[in-house]
C-alpha cells in the first residue's frame, strides 16, 4: 500500500501516524478540551507534550442542498520537539451518497483568485455511518502561510474532489472570521 503527498511518498508507517493523529484529534474534542473561543479549541497532550489548537465547526453552508454538509477546519500541532505542523481538515456528511475522497490532491482552494491544491491520504479509514448519515473525514498538510492567506482573503472557494463527484462551497463572513480568530490566537498572538 503506498500513498502520495506533496513531498513525495507517504510510507505505510507514516500512514499509521496519520491515523493516530486523526484519532488524537477526535479524542481531543471529547476529552480534556479547553474552549478558548467559540469554534476554537486547544488541548495539551500530557503524555507526549504536544499542543493541539483547532478550528472546529466551520461549516460551509449551502441552502440548496440541506442533505449534504461540509466543514473546512484547521489545526496546528506544536510538537514537544519544537516542530509545528499545520493541517486543513474536511468533514463531509450526507444522507444521500459517499463522496469517497481518494488519496492525492483532492482539496482545492481558490483564495482571492489563486488556486491552491492540497494532498492527503483520503477518507478511506474514516468513513462511517452515524445516525443515518454517511460521514467522511480527510486531512491535508498545509503551512502557516496557507492558514494566514485564508484568514486574510476576501473570497475563498472550496472544492473537495471525491471518486463519486465533487463538492463546492464558498466561505461566508463567519467562516473567514473563524480563521482570523485562529491566526490571532495561535499563529500571531500579541
N, C-alpha and C positions, 0 to 999 in steps of 0.2 A: 504494500500500500504506500503510495507516495502522494504528496501534496505540494503545490507550488504557491509561493507567495512572492511579493515584490523583491525580496533579496535573494531569491533562488529557491533551493529545495527545502522543504519542511519535512524533516525525517519523522518517522513514526514515534520516536521518543519525545520529540518536541510536541507532537500532536497530543500525547498524553498530558503534557504540561498545559496545553491549551484547554483540554477537557477539565483539568484540575482548576485552572483559572476560572472557567465558567462556573464550576461548582462553587468555588470560593466566593465568586461574585454574587451568585444567587443566595448563598448562605449568609453573606454579609448583609443582605437586605432583610433577612429574617431574624438574625441573632446579633446582638451587640452593635446595632446601628446607632449612630448619633446623628440626629437631624440637625443640620446647620440652618437650612432654609427650605421652604417647600420645594421638592423636586431635587434637592441636593443632599447627599449623604456621605459621611466619612466613617471609616472603620479602621482600626488598628489591629492587626493580627498579632496577638501576644506570643504566639509560638515562633514565628519567623521574623517578626519586627516590621513586616511590610505594612504600609499605609495605603488604603484604598479610598479614593474620592470619586464620587459617581454623580452623574446626572441620571435621574430616573423619571419615569412617567412623562417623557417628552413625546407625547402622542401627536402625530401629524394628521390632522383632521381632513376628512373628505366627506362632505354631506351626501354626495351622490351614491356612495356605496357603504351604508352603515354596517353591513355584514362582514366587512374586512377592515381591520385596523392595523396601523403600522406605527411603530415608535422608532426614533433615532436618538439613542442615548450616547453618553461618552463616559470614559473612565480614565483615571490617572492612577498608576501604581508606583509608589515610591518604595523601591526595594531596600532591604536592610543593608545591602552592599553599596548603596548610593545611586544605582541605576534608576531612571524614571521612564516608565512605559506609558504610552497613550493608546487608547482604543476607541473606535466607534462601534456601537452595538445596535444591531437591528433586531427588533422584536416584531413578529408578524402573527396576527390572529385572524382566522376566517371561519365562518360557518359553512363555507362552500367547498374550497379546494386548497390543497397544499400549494405553496409557491415553489417548494422544492429547491432551495438555494444550494447551488453546487459549489465545490471548491473553485477558486480563481477570482478574477476581477468581476465581482457580482454586485458591487456598490459603486454607483457613480453619483457624484455631487456636482452640480453646476452652481458655482459660487460667484455671483456677480458676473456671469457670462463666461467664466473659465471652468472647463471641465476637469475634475479630479477623480481618478479611479482608485479604488481600494480593493485589495486582495485579501481573501480569508479562506478558511477551511470549509465553509459551507455550514449547513444546518443539519447534516445527516445524523449527528449524535444528539441533537437537541429536540428533534421532532416528537411531539406528544399530543394526545387528545385530552383536553381538560374541559369539563362542563359542556360537552358538545362542540367545543371549538378546536380547530386544528391550530397548533401553536408551533412556531419555529423561531430559533434564535441563531444569529450569526454575528461573529466578532471579527473586526478588521483592525489591523495595526495602523496607527496614524501617528502624526507628530504634533508637537505643541503648536507649530505654525498652522496646521490644519484646523485645530480647535479655535485658535485665535481668528483665523480667516472666517470661519463660520460665525463667530461672535460679532465680528465687525461688518458682516455682509448686509447689503440692502436686500438681496434676493438669494435664496438657497432653494434649489430644486433637487429633489432626491429621487433616484431611480434604483430600485432593487431588482436584480435580474435573477429569475429562477428558471428551472427547466420547464415549468408549466406556465411561463409568461413573465411579465414584469409589473411592478407596482411603481407608480409615480406619485409623488406628493410634493407640495410646496410648503416651505416654512411660513408660518404666520408670526406676527409680532411676539406672541408669548413663547414660541419655540426659540427665537433668537434671544429673547430675554433670559431664558434658562442657560444658554451657552454663555451669555455675557456674565451672569452671576457665577458660573463655574470658573471662568477665566479670572474674574475679580477675586474669588475666594481661594482658588487653588493654584493658578498659574502665575498671577501677578498680584499677590496680596500686598497691601500697602503697609 
